[in-house]
């Protein structure tokens, strides 16, 4: 039952990221056409560029979580740590056997 609950909550979390990405994309589609570069690089244009960059950063962060990049890395690190502990135990066992 616990596995089912975990998979259901993962599915819900994925939808949340998809919705947030859609919202940010909608905001970008509304705002980007209003940024006019005809007048030069005025403070308003710089603000629009920085705002769009932050919006793209938000999209990248949600894609990062949606694609589970952290979890993949975390899984690999756990495997490496388990292997280190196993090797350490083997060496410790070998040393204790030599002392006998």
trRosetta pair geometry for C-beta under 8 A, 3 or more apart (Angstrom, degrees):
i j d omega theta_ij theta_ji phi_ij phi_ji
1 4 5.6 -54 -154 34 38 114
1 5 6.4 36 151 -18 69 104
2 5 5.7 -53 -148 36 33 110
2 6 6.3 33 154 -19 66 106
3 6 5.7 -55 -148 37 32 111
3 7 6.3 28 157 -16 66 106
4 7 6.0 -57 -147 38 29 106
4 8 6.3 29 155 -19 64 108
5 8 5.7 -55 -147 37 31 111
5 9 6.4 26 156 -16 65 107
6 9 5.9 -57 -147 38 30 106
6 10 6.4 34 153 -22 65 105
7 10 5.5 -49 -147 33 34 114
7 11 6.6 39 153 -21 63 102
8 11 5.7 -52 -153 33 33 113
8 12 6.6 33 150 -18 64 103
9 12 5.5 -49 -148 36 37 113
9 13 6.3 39 152 -21 66 103
10 13 5.7 -54 -149 36 32 111
10 14 6.5 37 151 -24 64 102
11 14 5.7 -51 -150 30 32 113
11 15 6.8 32 153 -18 63 102
12 15 5.9 -54 -154 33 34 111
12 16 6.7 39 149 -24 64 102
13 16 5.5 -49 -154 28 37 117
13 17 6.9 34 152 -16 65 101
13 65 8.0 -100 153 152 109 117
14 17 5.9 -57 -156 35 35 108
14 18 6.5 35 149 -19 68 106
14 66 6.1 94 -141 -135 77 80
15 18 5.5 -54 -148 37 36 113
15 19 6.2 37 154 -20 68 104
16 19 5.9 -54 -150 35 30 110
16 20 6.5 27 153 -17 64 107
17 20 5.7 -53 -146 38 33 111
17 21 6.3 36 155 -20 65 104
17 62 4.5 162 -160 -169 92 97
17 63 7.8 153 167 -70 121 29
17 65 5.6 -157 -103 89 145 110
17 66 4.4 -169 118 -72 147 101
18 21 5.8 -54 -148 35 30 111
18 22 6.4 31 153 -19 64 106
18 66 6.9 107 -60 -116 69 137
19 22 5.7 -56 -150 37 31 112
19 23 6.4 33 152 -21 65 105
20 23 5.6 -52 -147 34 33 112
20 24 6.4 29 157 -15 66 105
20 58 7.5 -116 155 158 109 107
20 62 5.2 -162 91 -107 118 151
21 24 6.0 -57 -148 39 30 107
21 25 6.2 31 154 -18 65 108
21 59 5.6 85 -133 -133 84 79
21 62 5.0 -161 -65 103 93 143
21 63 6.9 86 -100 -59 134 78
21 66 7.5 -23 -35 -33 138 151
22 25 5.7 -55 -146 39 30 112
22 26 6.3 33 154 -22 64 105
23 26 5.7 -54 -150 34 30 112
23 27 6.6 31 152 -18 64 103
24 27 5.6 -50 -149 35 35 112
24 28 6.4 36 151 -19 65 103
24 55 5.2 164 -171 -166 104 91
24 58 5.2 -168 -110 96 154 122
24 59 5.3 -156 100 -67 142 89
24 62 7.7 170 12 12 141 144
25 28 5.6 -53 -148 36 34 112
25 29 6.3 35 153 -20 66 104
25 59 7.0 85 -60 -101 81 129
26 29 5.7 -53 -147 35 32 111
26 30 6.6 28 154 -17 64 105
27 30 5.9 -59 -151 37 32 108
27 31 6.0 12 160 -7 68 116
27 55 6.3 -144 92 -130 117 138
28 31 6.1 -66 -136 46 28 99
28 32 5.5 30 172 -29 70 113
28 52 6.4 91 -128 -133 96 86
28 55 5.3 162 -73 133 103 149
28 56 7.8 80 -96 -62 142 73
29 32 6.6 -38 -121 26 20 109
29 33 7.8 17 174 -10 48 102
30 33 7.6 -81 178 31 23 98
30 34 7.7 5 145 -10 60 116
31 34 5.7 -69 -161 36 44 111
31 35 6.9 44 151 -29 76 99
31 48 6.9 -174 161 -145 107 97
31 51 7.1 -91 154 112 155 128
31 52 7.0 -164 104 -80 122 92
32 35 6.0 -50 -155 20 40 110
32 52 6.5 82 -90 -107 89 131
34 48 7.5 -150 93 -121 86 139
35 45 6.1 105 -165 -132 93 69
35 48 3.9 162 -104 148 119 155
35 49 7.2 125 -157 -56 150 64
35 52 7.4 -54 -30 -36 157 134
36 39 6.1 64 108 4 105 96
36 45 7.2 -92 71 -93 51 105
37 40 7.5 57 -177 -89 58 6
37 41 7.7 2 -143 -75 81 60
37 45 6.3 101 -101 -141 60 137
39 42 5.5 -10 112 -19 116 124
39 45 7.2 -170 70 -42 98 129
40 45 7.4 -159 104 13 44 154
41 45 5.4 -126 -142 83 45 132
41 46 6.2 64 179 -56 89 92
42 45 4.9 99 51 5 70 101
42 46 7.2 -132 99 -2 38 87
43 46 5.5 -53 -145 38 36 113
43 47 6.2 41 154 -23 67 103
44 47 5.6 -49 -149 33 31 114
44 48 6.5 33 151 -19 62 104
45 48 5.6 -53 -151 36 33 113
45 49 6.4 34 151 -20 65 104
46 49 5.6 -53 -147 35 33 112
46 50 6.3 29 156 -15 67 106
47 50 5.9 -57 -146 40 29 107
47 51 6.0 31 155 -21 65 110
48 51 5.6 -54 -141 38 29 113
48 52 6.2 29 158 -19 64 106
49 52 5.9 -55 -148 37 28 109
49 53 6.4 31 151 -21 63 105
50 53 5.5 -52 -149 34 33 114
50 54 6.5 33 153 -17 65 103
51 54 5.8 -54 -152 36 32 110
51 55 6.4 34 149 -20 64 105
52 55 5.4 -51 -148 35 35 114
52 56 6.4 36 152 -18 65 103
53 56 5.7 -53 -150 37 32 111
53 57 6.4 37 148 -22 63 104
54 57 5.3 -51 -148 34 36 117
54 58 6.6 40 151 -21 65 99
55 58 5.6 -48 -152 31 34 113
55 59 6.7 36 149 -18 63 102
56 59 5.5 -49 -149 35 37 114
56 60 6.3 40 151 -20 66 103
57 60 5.6 -51 -147 36 33 113
57 61 6.4 35 153 -21 64 103
58 61 5.7 -52 -148 34 32 111
58 62 6.5 26 155 -13 64 106
59 62 6.0 -60 -150 40 30 106
59 63 6.2 30 153 -18 66 108
60 63 5.7 -55 -145 39 31 111
60 64 6.2 40 153 -28 64 104
61 64 5.5 -50 -150 29 31 117
61 65 6.8 23 154 -11 63 103
62 65 5.9 -54 -148 40 35 105
62 66 5.9 36 152 -22 68 110
63 66 5.4 -54 -137 40 32 113
63 67 5.9 22 164 -10 67 110
64 67 6.4 -62 -144 43 21 100
64 69 5.2 -63 -164 27 73 127
64 70 7.2 65 153 -26 96 95
65 68 7.3 28 179 -78 37 41
65 69 7.9 -75 -76 28 23 85
65 70 7.1 -8 -108 12 60 118
68 71 4.3 -40 -174 39 96 118
68 72 5.9 104 125 -27 87 91
69 72 5.9 -56 -154 33 31 112
69 73 6.6 26 153 -13 65 108
70 73 5.8 -61 -151 40 32 108
70 74 5.9 33 153 -22 69 110
71 74 5.4 -51 -141 38 32 115
71 75 6.2 38 156 -24 64 103
72 75 5.8 -52 -150 32 28 112
72 76 6.7 27 152 -16 61 105
73 76 5.7 -56 -152 37 33 111
73 77 6.3 32 153 -18 67 106
74 77 5.7 -55 -147 37 31 111
74 78 6.4 34 154 -21 64 104
75 78 5.8 -52 -150 33 30 112
75 79 6.6 32 151 -19 62 105
76 79 5.6 -54 -152 34 33 113
76 80 6.5 33 151 -18 66 104
77 80 5.6 -52 -148 36 35 112
77 81 6.3 35 154 -19 67 104
78 81 5.7 -54 -147 37 32 111
78 82 6.3 33 154 -20 65 105
79 82 5.8 -53 -149 35 30 111
79 83 6.4 29 153 -18 63 107
80 83 5.7 -57 -150 37 31 111
80 84 6.4 34 151 -21 65 104
81 84 5.6 -51 -148 34 34 113
81 85 6.4 33 154 -17 66 104
82 85 5.8 -54 -149 37 32 110
82 86 6.3 34 152 -21 65 106
83 86 5.6 -51 -146 35 33 114
83 87 6.4 32 155 -17 65 105
84 87 5.8 -55 -148 38 30 109
84 88 6.2 33 152 -22 64 108
85 88 5.5 -53 -146 36 31 115
85 89 6.4 33 154 -20 64 104
86 89 5.8 -55 -152 34 30 111
86 90 6.5 31 151 -19 64 104
87 90 5.6 -52 -149 34 34 113
87 91 6.4 32 154 -16 66 105
88 91 5.9 -55 -149 38 30 109
88 92 6.2 30 153 -19 64 109
89 92 5.6 -55 -144 38 31 112
89 93 6.2 33 155 -20 65 106
90 93 5.8 -55 -148 36 29 111
90 94 6.4 30 153 -19 64 106
91 94 5.6 -54 -147 36 32 112
91 95 6.3 32 155 -19 65 106
92 95 5.8 -54 -148 36 30 111
92 96 6.4 27 155 -16 64 106
93 96 5.9 -57 -147 38 30 108
93 97 6.4 30 154 -20 64 107
94 97 5.8 -56 -148 35 30 111
94 98 6.5 32 153 -21 64 105
95 98 5.7 -53 -150 32 32 112
95 99 6.7 33 152 -22 64 104
96 99 5.7 -52 -151 31 35 114
96 100 7.2 46 150 -32 62 97
97 100 5.9 -44 -160 14 38 116
